[in-house]
Amino acid sequence: MLPLRPLPQAEPSAIIPPMSYLAYKLLHLVGVFAVLMALGAQIASAGAAGKSRIHKIAGLCHALGLVVILFAGFGLLVRLTVPWPWPGWVLVKLLIWLLIGSSLALVRRQAALAVVWWWAVVGLATLAGYMALYKPF
Ligand code: HEM
């Protein structure tokens, strides 16, 4: 009987081609667009009676968008070889992610503050972009 030899192990990168910096960035932006659309729709319909179709799409888009932002954000950190411990701009972006992540539930509960949320989301997203572009600390 022939001796059994172990099969050669394929490198994970040989099965799934690694994603490029630009692909991660596009994905990151897709996540950002989805989350901002979801929050815009939710804020615009805040206080409306009953659960509309938009309400459901907004919930799904917000949740999926957040996952995509985080996944692609970490991919970008790897591609940029950002070392551990992460610099301040990454920590600020993680905090913004948490705030934007909890915002949908807060918008739903505090319909009276819809206009405040509107500008808060614009400000947070702008700050996240600024942190990525200028990396001030
Ligand atoms: C809701 C929260 C977030 C928003 C709105 C946001 C927004 C953006 C935008 C607009 C860019 C593109 C900047 C450019 O054109 O170069 C960007 C890039 C980036 N983001 Fe985010 N981001 C968020 C969360 C995160 C998180 C949580 C991480 C880390 C896990 C992250 C890591 C990065 C990195 C590494 C880049 C690339 C920077 C570079 O190319 O030099 N972002 N983000």
Backbone and ligand atoms as CSV (ligand in chain L), in Angstrom:
chain,resi,resn,atom,element,x,y,z
A,1,MET,N,N,0.843,-1.202,0.000
A,1,MET,CA,C,0.000,0.000,0.000
A,1,MET,C,C,0.882,1.259,0.000
A,2,LEU,N,N,0.483,2.241,-0.786
A,2,LEU,CA,C,1.256,3.489,-0.853
A,2,LEU,C,C,1.138,4.267,0.451
A,3,PRO,N,N,2.250,4.847,0.929
A,3,PRO,CA,C,2.133,5.665,2.160
A,3,PRO,C,C,1.294,6.930,1.896
A,4,LEU,N,N,0.460,7.256,2.889
A,4,LEU,CA,C,-0.390,8.451,2.718
A,4,LEU,C,C,0.426,9.709,2.967
A,5,ARG,N,N,0.379,10.585,2.008
A,5,ARG,CA,C,1.093,11.860,2.180
A,5,ARG,C,C,0.086,12.985,2.410
A,6,PRO,N,N,0.378,13.911,3.332
A,6,PRO,CA,C,-0.590,15.010,3.525
A,6,PRO,C,C,-0.698,15.867,2.267
A,7,LEU,N,N,-1.918,16.295,1.984
A,7,LEU,CA,C,-2.125,17.168,0.821
A,7,LEU,C,C,-1.453,18.518,1.058
A,8,PRO,N,N,-0.873,19.103,0.022
A,8,PRO,CA,C,-0.270,20.429,0.222
A,8,PRO,C,C,-1.334,21.451,0.615
A,9,GLN,N,N,-1.026,22.251,1.642
A,9,GLN,CA,C,-1.981,23.250,2.129
A,9,GLN,C,C,-1.937,24.493,1.242
A,10,ALA,N,N,-3.104,24.896,0.763
A,10,ALA,CA,C,-3.153,26.114,-0.055
A,10,ALA,C,C,-3.125,27.333,0.865
A,11,GLU,N,N,-2.354,28.330,0.483
A,11,GLU,CA,C,-2.346,29.605,1.215
A,11,GLU,C,C,-3.728,30.238,1.073
A,12,PRO,N,N,-4.280,30.825,2.161
A,12,PRO,CA,C,-5.591,31.462,2.028
A,12,PRO,C,C,-5.631,32.462,0.884
A,13,SER,N,N,-4.496,33.178,0.666
A,13,SER,CA,C,-4.497,34.204,-0.379
A,13,SER,C,C,-4.577,33.587,-1.775
A,14,ALA,N,N,-4.242,32.264,-1.880
A,14,ALA,CA,C,-4.339,31.605,-3.179
A,14,ALA,C,C,-5.797,31.273,-3.499
A,15,ILE,N,N,-6.641,31.148,-2.441
A,15,ILE,CA,C,-8.052,30.821,-2.644
A,15,ILE,C,C,-8.848,32.114,-2.838
A,16,ILE,N,N,-8.670,33.048,-1.908
A,16,ILE,CA,C,-9.371,34.330,-2.002
A,16,ILE,C,C,-8.321,35.397,-2.318
A,17,PRO,N,N,-8.380,35.987,-3.497
A,17,PRO,CA,C,-7.367,36.998,-3.819
A,17,PRO,C,C,-7.460,38.167,-2.841
A,18,PRO,N,N,-6.334,38.697,-2.378
A,18,PRO,CA,C,-6.390,39.804,-1.415
A,18,PRO,C,C,-7.015,41.041,-2.041
A,19,MET,N,N,-7.738,41.791,-1.226
A,19,MET,CA,C,-8.373,43.009,-1.746
A,19,MET,C,C,-7.382,44.158,-1.724
A,20,SER,N,N,-7.450,44.982,-2.743
A,20,SER,CA,C,-6.520,46.101,-2.845
A,20,SER,C,C,-6.967,47.251,-1.933
A,21,TYR,N,N,-6.060,48.200,-1.753
A,21,TYR,CA,C,-6.360,49.407,-0.976
A,21,TYR,C,C,-7.583,50.126,-1.548
A,22,LEU,N,N,-7.604,50.255,-2.887
A,22,LEU,CA,C,-8.719,50.983,-3.512
A,22,LEU,C,C,-10.048,50.236,-3.356
A,23,ALA,N,N,-9.986,48.899,-3.435
A,23,ALA,CA,C,-11.214,48.104,-3.285
A,23,ALA,C,C,-11.767,48.276,-1.865
A,24,TYR,N,N,-10.859,48.251,-0.860
A,24,TYR,CA,C,-11.306,48.458,0.526
A,24,TYR,C,C,-11.888,49.863,0.679
A,25,LYS,N,N,-11.260,50.841,0.029
A,25,LYS,CA,C,-11.743,52.217,0.191
A,25,LYS,C,C,-13.120,52.389,-0.444
A,26,LEU,N,N,-13.296,51.800,-1.620
A,26,LEU,CA,C,-14.607,51.875,-2.272
A,26,LEU,C,C,-15.678,51.236,-1.378
A,27,LEU,N,N,-15.329,50.062,-0.810
A,27,LEU,CA,C,-16.270,49.353,0.068
A,27,LEU,C,C,-16.585,50.201,1.302
A,28,HIS,N,N,-15.538,50.815,1.862
A,28,HIS,CA,C,-15.705,51.682,3.029
A,28,HIS,C,C,-16.702,52.802,2.696
A,29,LEU,N,N,-16.528,53.400,1.518
A,29,LEU,CA,C,-17.404,54.504,1.123
A,29,LEU,C,C,-18.824,54.012,0.852
A,30,VAL,N,N,-18.955,52.810,0.286
A,30,VAL,CA,C,-20.295,52.244,0.056
A,30,VAL,C,C,-21.022,52.116,1.400
A,31,GLY,N,N,-20.288,51.631,2.415
A,31,GLY,CA,C,-20.864,51.513,3.763
A,31,GLY,C,C,-21.286,52.867,4.295
A,32,VAL,N,N,-20.440,53.879,4.094
A,32,VAL,CA,C,-20.754,55.238,4.563
A,32,VAL,C,C,-22.018,55.753,3.861
A,33,PHE,N,N,-22.098,55.568,2.538
A,33,PHE,CA,C,-23.269,56.046,1.790
A,33,PHE,C,C,-24.550,55.370,2.317
A,34,ALA,N,N,-24.463,54.047,2.540
A,34,ALA,CA,C,-25.643,53.289,2.980
A,34,ALA,C,C,-26.116,53.792,4.349
A,35,VAL,N,N,-25.162,54.000,5.259
A,35,VAL,CA,C,-25.525,54.435,6.607
A,35,VAL,C,C,-26.126,55.843,6.573
A,36,LEU,N,N,-25.536,56.725,5.764
A,36,LEU,CA,C,-26.045,58.101,5.711
A,36,LEU,C,C,-27.432,58.157,5.063
A,37,MET,N,N,-27.648,57.332,4.033
A,37,MET,CA,C,-28.985,57.260,3.414
A,37,MET,C,C,-30.007,56.802,4.463
A,38,ALA,N,N,-29.623,55.756,5.220
A,38,ALA,CA,C,-30.530,55.186,6.222
A,38,ALA,C,C,-30.886,56.241,7.278
A,39,LEU,N,N,-29.877,56.959,7.756
A,39,LEU,CA,C,-30.137,57.954,8.795
A,39,LEU,C,C,-30.969,59.113,8.238
A,40,GLY,N,N,-30.671,59.521,7.002
A,40,GLY,CA,C,-31.436,60.606,6.378
A,40,GLY,C,C,-32.903,60.232,6.267
A,41,ALA,N,N,-33.152,59.012,5.785
A,41,ALA,CA,C,-34.538,58.559,5.616
A,41,ALA,C,C,-35.238,58.473,6.968
A,42,GLN,N,N,-34.527,57.970,7.950
A,42,GLN,CA,C,-35.130,57.817,9.283
A,42,GLN,C,C,-35.442,59.172,9.921
A,43,ILE,N,N,-34.492,60.099,9.777
A,43,ILE,CA,C,-34.704,61.433,10.357
A,43,ILE,C,C,-35.877,62.116,9.645
A,44,ALA,N,N,-35.902,61.989,8.305
A,44,ALA,CA,C,-36.966,62.643,7.528
A,44,ALA,C,C,-38.349,62.106,7.899
A,45,SER,N,N,-38.406,60.813,8.274
A,45,SER,CA,C,-39.725,60.239,8.600
A,45,SER,C,C,-39.922,60.103,10.110
A,46,ALA,N,N,-39.063,60.771,10.882
A,46,ALA,CA,C,-39.171,60.674,12.347
A,46,ALA,C,C,-40.537,61.195,12.793
A,47,GLY,N,N,-41.147,60.447,13.673
A,47,GLY,CA,C,-42.435,60.884,14.209
A,47,GLY,C,C,-43.627,60.419,13.392
A,48,ALA,N,N,-43.362,59.887,12.163
A,48,ALA,CA,C,-44.477,59.387,11.339
A,48,ALA,C,C,-45.097,58.168,12.013
A,49,ALA,N,N,-46.408,58.056,11.935
A,49,ALA,CA,C,-47.099,56.958,12.615
A,49,ALA,C,C,-46.859,55.628,11.905
A,50,GLY,N,N,-46.728,54.559,12.677
A,50,GLY,CA,C,-46.599,53.210,12.119
A,50,GLY,C,C,-45.219,52.937,11.528
A,51,LYS,N,N,-44.993,51.658,11.215
A,51,LYS,CA,C,-43.698,51.268,10.648
A,51,LYS,C,C,-43.810,51.194,9.135
A,52,SER,N,N,-43.178,52.107,8.429
A,52,SER,CA,C,-43.279,52.122,6.979
A,52,SER,C,C,-42.239,51.170,6.371
A,53,ARG,N,N,-42.313,51.013,5.019
A,53,ARG,CA,C,-41.341,50.180,4.314
A,53,ARG,C,C,-39.951,50.813,4.422
A,54,ILE,N,N,-39.925,52.145,4.330
A,54,ILE,CA,C,-38.671,52.894,4.436
A,54,ILE,C,C,-37.998,52.624,5.787
A,55,HIS,N,N,-38.821,52.530,6.825
A,55,HIS,CA,C,-38.350,52.268,8.186
A,55,HIS,C,C,-37.543,50.958,8.205
A,56,LYS,N,N,-38.086,49.928,7.519
A,56,LYS,CA,C,-37.413,48.615,7.489
A,56,LYS,C,C,-36.126,48.687,6.665
A,57,ILE,N,N,-36.206,49.317,5.485
A,57,ILE,CA,C,-35.018,49.426,4.628
A,57,ILE,C,C,-33.928,50.212,5.358
A,58,ALA,N,N,-34.345,51.277,6.059
A,58,ALA,CA,C,-33.375,52.101,6.786
A,58,ALA,C,C,-32.653,51.256,7.847
A,59,GLY,N,N,-33.409,50.432,8.566
A,59,GLY,CA,C,-32.811,49.580,9.613
A,59,GLY,C,C,-31.797,48.615,9.026
A,60,LEU,N,N,-32.156,47.992,7.900
A,60,LEU,CA,C,-31.274,47.009,7.249
A,60,LEU,C,C,-30.015,47.691,6.699
A,61,CYS,N,N,-30.240,48.810,6.000
A,61,CYS,CA,C,-29.143,49.560,5.372
A,61,CYS,C,C,-28.160,50.071,6.435
A,62,HIS,N,N,-28.702,50.531,7.548
A,62,HIS,CA,C,-27.877,51.065,8.635
A,62,HIS,C,C,-27.006,49.954,9.217
A,63,ALA,N,N,-27.627,48.802,9.500
A,63,ALA,CA,C,-26.881,47.691,10.112
A,63,ALA,C,C,-25.814,47.145,9.164
A,64,LEU,N,N,-26.213,46.880,7.905
A,64,LEU,CA,C,-25.253,46.337,6.934
A,64,LEU,C,C,-24.122,47.333,6.667
A,65,GLY,N,N,-24.506,48.601,6.523
A,65,GLY,CA,C,-23.517,49.652,6.256
A,65,GLY,C,C,-22.473,49.738,7.358
A,66,LEU,N,N,-22.917,49.621,8.603
A,66,LEU,CA,C,-21.970,49.697,9.731
A,66,LEU,C,C,-20.961,48.552,9.691
A,67,VAL,N,N,-21.461,47.352,9.381
A,67,VAL,CA,C,-20.565,46.178,9.301
A,67,VAL,C,C,-19.538,46.398,8.181
A,68,VAL,N,N,-20.029,46.875,7.033
A,68,VAL,CA,C,-19.149,47.093,5.876
A,68,VAL,C,C,-18.102,48.167,6.186
A,69,ILE,N,N,-18.517,49.255,6.839
A,69,ILE,CA,C,-17.573,50.329,7.200
A,69,ILE,C,C,-16.455,49.768,8.068
A,70,LEU,N,N,-16.847,48.969,9.070
A,70,LEU,CA,C,-15.845,48.449,10.013
A,70,LEU,C,C,-14.900,47.459,9.323
A,71,PHE,N,N,-15.479,46.516,8.557
A,71,PHE,CA,C,-14.675,45.520,7.844
A,71,PHE,C,C,-13.677,46.215,6.913
A,72,ALA,N,N,-14.179,47.136,6.087
A,72,ALA,CA,C,-13.301,47.807,5.122
A,72,ALA,C,C,-12.331,48.757,5.829
A,73,GLY,N,N,-12.776,49.340,6.953
A,73,GLY,CA,C,-11.886,50.225,7.727
A,73,GLY,C,C,-10.672,49.461,8.226
A,74,PHE,N,N,-10.904,48.241,8.743
A,74,PHE,CA,C,-9.769,47.428,9.210
A,74,PHE,C,C,-8.901,46.979,8.029
A,75,GLY,N,N,-9.553,46.670,6.907
A,75,GLY,CA,C,-8.801,46.311,5.700
A,75,GLY,C,C,-7.886,47.450,5.277
A,76,LEU,N,N,-8.405,48.678,5.343
A,76,LEU,CA,C,-7.607,49.858,4.977
A,76,LEU,C,C,-6.431,50.025,5.937
A,77,LEU,N,N,-6.685,49.773,7.221
A,77,LEU,CA,C,-5.598,49.902,8.212
A,77,LEU,C,C,-4.467,48.923,7.886
A,78,VAL,N,N,-4.852,47.709,7.471
A,78,VAL,CA,C,-3.849,46.699,7.101
A,78,VAL,C,C,-3.085,47.155,5.860
A,79,ARG,N,N,-3.834,47.600,4.847
A,79,ARG,CA,C,-3.190,48.035,3.591
A,79,ARG,C,C,-2.260,49.230,3.806
A,80,LEU,N,N,-2.639,50.104,4.772
A,80,LEU,CA,C,-1.807,51.284,5.041
A,80,LEU,C,C,-0.683,50.960,6.035
A,81,THR,N,N,-0.660,49.712,6.519
A,81,THR,CA,C,0.275,49.229,7.567
A,81,THR,C,C,0.305,50.202,8.762
A,82,VAL,N,N,-0.892,50.561,9.216
A,82,VAL,CA,C,-1.003,51.406,10.421
A,82,VAL,C,C,-0.650,50.524,11.619
A,83,PRO,N,N,0.348,50.914,12.424
A,83,PRO,CA,C,0.788,50.026,13.500
A,83,PRO,C,C,-0.117,50.059,14.739
A,84,TRP,N,N,-0.025,48.995,15.514
A,84,TRP,CA,C,-0.685,48.926,16.834
A,84,TRP,C,C,0.293,49.472,17.874
A,85,PRO,N,N,-0.068,50.244,18.869
A,85,PRO,CA,C,-1.403,50.785,19.125
A,85,PRO,C,C,-1.789,51.833,18.084
A,86,TRP,N,N,-3.096,51.811,17.724
A,86,TRP,CA,C,-3.558,52.698,16.669
A,86,TRP,C,C,-3.399,54.163,17.051
A,87,PRO,N,N,-3.082,55.011,16.089
A,87,PRO,CA,C,-3.000,56.452,16.362
A,87,PRO,C,C,-4.368,57.041,16.710
A,88,GLY,N,N,-4.329,58.262,17.248
A,88,GLY,CA,C,-5.560,58.915,17.719
A,88,GLY,C,C,-6.644,59.037,16.669
A,89,TRP,N,N,-6.264,59.304,15.405
A,89,TRP,CA,C,-7.304,59.517,14.379
A,89,TRP,C,C,-8.143,58.257,14.171
A,90,VAL,N,N,-7.522,57.069,14.357
A,90,VAL,CA,C,-8.288,55.816,14.203
A,90,VAL,C,C,-9.257,55.665,15.382
A,91,LEU,N,N,-8.773,56.020,16.589
A,91,LEU,CA,C,-9.631,55.890,17.772
A,91,LEU,C,C,-10.835,56.843,17.666
A,92,VAL,N,N,-10.571,58.054,17.158
A,92,VAL,CA,C,-11.678,59.012,16.976
A,92,VAL,C,C,-12.690,58.438,15.982
A,93,LYS,N,N,-12.194,57.802,14.902
A,93,LYS,CA,C,-13.102,57.228,13.904
A,93,LYS,C,C,-13.920,56.077,14.495
A,94,LEU,N,N,-13.291,55.287,15.380
A,94,LEU,CA,C,-14.035,54.197,16.026
A,94,LEU,C,C,-15.145,54.767,16.914
A,95,LEU,N,N,-14.835,55.879,17.600
A,95,LEU,CA,C,-15.834,56.527,18.456
A,95,LEU,C,C,-16.992,57.065,17.598
A,96,ILE,N,N,-16.644,57.663,16.456
A,96,ILE,CA,C,-17.681,58.179,15.545
A,96,ILE,C,C,-18.554,57.017,15.047
A,97,TRP,N,N,-17.895,55.897,14.753
A,97,TRP,CA,C,-18.636,54.706,14.290
A,97,TRP,C,C,-19.655,54.272,15.355
A,98,LEU,N,N,-19.223,54.296,16.616
A,98,LEU,CA,C,-20.132,53.906,17.713
A,98,LEU,C,C,-21.302,54.887,17.818
A,99,LEU,N,N,-20.986,56.187,17.707
A,99,LEU,CA,C,-22.040,57.217,17.811
A,99,LEU,C,C,-23.033,57.100,16.666
A,100,ILE,N,N,-22.493,56.943,15.445
A,100,ILE,CA,C,-23.384,56.814,14.278
A,100,ILE,C,C,-24.156,55.488,14.358
A,101,GLY,N,N,-23.516,54.492,14.957
A,101,GLY,CA,C,-24.152,53.175,15.121
A,101,GLY,C,C,-25.338,53.227,16.070
A,102,SER,N,N,-25.226,54.036,17.128
A,102,SER,CA,C,-26.335,54.094,18.094
A,102,SER,C,C,-27.376,55.149,17.701
A,103,SER,N,N,-27.047,55.951,16.665
A,103,SER,CA,C,-27.902,57.093,16.342
A,103,SER,C,C,-29.283,56.695,15.814
A,104,LEU,N,N,-29.377,55.577,15.078
A,104,LEU,CA,C,-30.683,55.222,14.487
A,104,LEU,C,C,-31.730,55.003,15.578
A,105,ALA,N,N,-31.324,54.253,16.612
A,105,ALA,CA,C,-32.264,53.985,17.713
A,105,ALA,C,C,-32.620,55.283,18.425
A,106,LEU,N,N,-31.631,56.171,18.581
A,106,LEU,CA,C,-31.883,57.436,19.277
A,106,LEU,C,C,-32.803,58.342,18.464
A,107,VAL,N,N,-32.582,58.369,17.126
A,107,VAL,CA,C,-33.450,59.171,16.253
A,107,VAL,C,C,-34.895,58.669,16.371
A,108,ARG,N,N,-35.053,57.332,16.424
A,108,ARG,CA,C,-36.400,56.765,16.500
A,108,ARG,C,C,-37.089,57.156,17.808
A,109,ARG,N,N,-36.269,57.225,18.879
A,109,ARG,CA,C,-36.860,57.538,20.181
A,109,ARG,C,C,-37.092,59.028,20.371
A,110,GLN,N,N,-36.219,59.840,19.767
A,110,GLN,CA,C,-36.321,61.287,20.010
A,110,GLN,C,C,-36.655,62.029,18.708
A,111,ALA,N,N,-37.863,61.809,18.237
A,111,ALA,CA,C,-38.284,62.440,16.971
A,111,ALA,C,C,-38.231,63.964,17.063
A,112,ALA,N,N,-38.434,64.489,18.271
A,112,ALA,CA,C,-38.452,65.951,18.439
A,112,ALA,C,C,-37.080,66.556,18.132
A,113,LEU,N,N,-36.036,65.746,18.264
A,113,LEU,CA,C,-34.678,66.265,18.034
A,113,LEU,C,C,-34.182,65.978,16.609
A,114,ALA,N,N,-35.104,65.743,15.684
A,114,ALA,CA,C,-34.731,65.339,14.319
A,114,ALA,C,C,-33.754,66.313,13.663
A,115,VAL,N,N,-34.002,67.612,13.828
A,115,VAL,CA,C,-33.129,68.613,13.175
A,115,VAL,C,C,-31.745,68.600,13.807
A,116,VAL,N,N,-31.690,68.395,15.116
A,116,VAL,CA,C,-30.392,68.312,15.811
A,116,VAL,C,C,-29.617,67.113,15.278
A,117,TRP,N,N,-30.316,65.971,15.144
A,117,TRP,CA,C,-29.672,64.759,14.630
A,117,TRP,C,C,-29.152,64.964,13.213
A,118,TRP,N,N,-29.966,65.647,12.426
A,118,TRP,CA,C,-29.613,65.912,11.025
A,118,TRP,C,C,-28.205,66.515,10.957
A,119,TRP,N,N,-28.006,67.616,11.703
A,119,TRP,CA,C,-26.720,68.313,11.644
A,119,TRP,C,C,-25.622,67.563,12.388
A,120,ALA,N,N,-26.009,66.832,13.425
A,120,ALA,CA,C,-25.023,66.043,14.179
A,120,ALA,C,C,-24.415,64.964,13.275
A,121,VAL,N,N,-25.264,64.316,12.461
A,121,VAL,CA,C,-24.779,63.260,11.561
A,121,VAL,C,C,-23.867,63.866,10.487
A,122,VAL,N,N,-24.272,65.026,9.938
A,122,VAL,CA,C,-23.416,65.699,8.934
A,122,VAL,C,C,-22.056,66.021,9.574
A,123,GLY,N,N,-22.089,66.543,10.791
A,123,GLY,CA,C,-20.850,66.913,11.486
A,123,GLY,C,C,-19.977,65.704,11.775
A,124,LEU,N,N,-20.571,64.617,12.258
A,124,LEU,CA,C,-19.794,63.415,12.594
A,124,LEU,C,C,-19.148,62.804,11.350
A,125,ALA,N,N,-19.924,62.746,10.254
A,125,ALA,CA,C,-19.388,62.174,9.010
A,125,ALA,C,C,-18.257,63.047,8.473
A,126,THR,N,N,-18.418,64.377,8.597
A,126,THR,CA,C,-17.361,65.290,8.142
A,126,THR,C,C,-16.099,65.085,8.975
A,127,LEU,N,N,-16.286,64.950,10.290
A,127,LEU,CA,C,-15.134,64.737,11.184
A,127,LEU,C,C,-14.411,63.425,10.846
A,128,ALA,N,N,-15.200,62.370,10.526
A,128,ALA,CA,C,-14.600,61.075,10.171
A,128,ALA,C,C,-13.766,61.210,8.894
A,129,GLY,N,N,-14.298,61.925,7.910
A,129,GLY,CA,C,-13.554,62.159,6.668
A,129,GLY,C,C,-12.292,62.967,6.930
A,130,TYR,N,N,-12.427,63.996,7.767
A,130,TYR,CA,C,-11.267,64.845,8.103
A,130,TYR,C,C,-10.161,64.014,8.765
A,131,MET,N,N,-10.568,63.162,9.708
A,131,MET,CA,C,-9.584,62.327,10.424
A,131,MET,C,C,-8.820,61.425,9.436
A,132,ALA,N,N,-9.568,60.851,8.460
A,132,ALA,CA,C,-8.933,59.947,7.495
A,132,ALA,C,C,-7.989,60.703,6.567
A,133,LEU,N,N,-8.386,61.911,6.174
A,133,LEU,CA,C,-7.597,62.653,5.183
A,133,LEU,C,C,-6.393,63.360,5.807
A,134,TYR,N,N,-6.592,64.028,6.935
A,134,TYR,CA,C,-5.509,64.839,7.523
A,134,TYR,C,C,-4.710,64.093,8.584
A,135,LYS,N,N,-5.304,63.058,9.204
A,135,LYS,CA,C,-4.643,62.284,10.276
A,135,LYS,C,C,-3.894,63.231,11.216
A,136,PRO,N,N,-4.628,64.120,11.925
A,136,PRO,CA,C,-3.948,65.185,12.693
A,136,PRO,C,C,-3.153,64.678,13.889
A,137,PHE,N,N,-3.466,63.517,14.426
A,137,PHE,CA,C,-2.697,62.955,15.559
A,137,PHE,C,C,-2.743,61.449,15.524
L,1,HEM,C1,C,-19.206,56.097,10.336
L,1,HEM,C2,C,-17.924,56.183,10.491
L,1,HEM,C3,C,-16.942,56.490,9.388
L,1,HEM,C4,C,-17.034,57.373,8.341
L,1,HEM,C5,C,-18.184,58.316,8.002
L,1,HEM,C6,C,-15.789,57.265,7.586
L,1,HEM,C7,C,-15.478,58.005,6.457
L,1,HEM,C8,C,-14.345,57.855,5.700
L,1,HEM,C9,C,-14.064,58.514,4.449
L,1,HEM,C10,C,-15.005,59.519,3.769
L,1,HEM,C11,C,-12.841,58.095,4.018
L,1,HEM,C12,C,-12.174,58.452,2.688
L,1,HEM,C13,C,-11.044,59.437,2.872
L,1,HEM,C14,C,-10.223,59.452,1.583
L,1,HEM,O1,O,-10.756,59.777,0.538
L,1,HEM,O2,O,-9.069,59.127,1.629
L,1,HEM,C15,C,-12.338,57.158,4.992
L,1,HEM,C16,C,-11.119,56.522,4.921
L,1,HEM,C17,C,-10.617,55.689,5.901
L,1,HEM,N1,N,-11.278,55.243,7.026
L,1,HEM,FE1,FE,-13.135,55.737,7.576
L,1,HEM,N2,N,-14.992,56.307,8.185
L,1,HEM,C18,C,-15.663,55.811,9.279
L,1,HEM,C19,C,-15.243,54.842,10.150
L,1,HEM,C20,C,-14.010,54.247,10.129
L,1,HEM,C21,C,-13.539,53.252,11.045
L,1,HEM,C22,C,-14.370,52.683,12.205
L,1,HEM,C23,C,-12.247,52.948,10.694
L,1,HEM,C24,C,-11.302,51.965,11.325
L,1,HEM,C25,C,-11.629,50.777,11.726
L,1,HEM,C26,C,-11.915,53.742,9.540
L,1,HEM,C27,C,-10.699,53.730,8.881
L,1,HEM,C28,C,-10.412,54.412,7.724
L,1,HEM,C29,C,-9.149,54.340,7.035
L,1,HEM,C30,C,-7.933,53.524,7.469
L,1,HEM,C31,C,-9.263,55.137,5.885
L,1,HEM,C32,C,-8.211,55.366,4.794
L,1,HEM,C33,C,-7.329,56.556,5.086
L,1,HEM,C34,C,-6.343,56.771,3.959
L,1,HEM,O3,O,-6.564,56.347,2.841
L,1,HEM,O4,O,-5.297,57.395,4.205
L,1,HEM,N3,N,-13.000,54.518,9.219
L,1,HEM,N4,N,-13.276,57.026,5.999
